[in-house]
Amino acid sequence: MEWSTATESQNDYFTLYKSSKTEQFTPIATVQGAGNSNVLQSYEYIDTDVTHGMLYYQLSQTDYNGTQSFSDIVSVYFEPKNFEIISCKSDKQTTATTIEIQFLQYDEVNTLRIVNVVGQIMFEQKFTQTLYEQIELSLPPGMYTIVNSVQTVSSKQKILIK
């Protein structure tokens, strides 16, 4: 979560709140303000404790005199990834494509699909007890979506074959 502020008041601190609903916010971070400033100040906090789904954030600013003001509520939809594409290489002469995949869950069944823009499944295979796979297949030029499903969670990533 990044935010910037320019203010003429003397900032004492900022507090970042989080909720999975639009009420019952919990403070997750407090950042010391820059004090009296008329220039834009930037602050940053990385929320490493995120869950699948919609999250809501709100920022409060507390001045030295105790006056507190709140920002608008910001919503963020988080969908955790269960795979990464390490590389994707195409050979124009042979139309061969090599895709290197890193799975994030070794003991789960990873169902990997490659789907073209009209929804046709171009590749589908299940992988178990592996964190790395190299897939070689022939794909014509175009945009594709790689979908990996593990139990009830699916992750997607697009690739472009030239």
Buried (B, 14 or more C-beta within 10 A) or exposed (E): BEBEBEBEBEBBEBBBBBBEEEEEBEEBBEBEBBEEBEEEBEBEBEBEEEEEEEBBBBBBBBBEEEEEEEBEBEEEEEEEEBBEEEEBEBEEEEEEBEBBBEBBBEEBEBBBBBBBEEEEEBBEEEBEEEEEBEBEEEBEEEEBBBBBBBEEBEBBBEBEBE
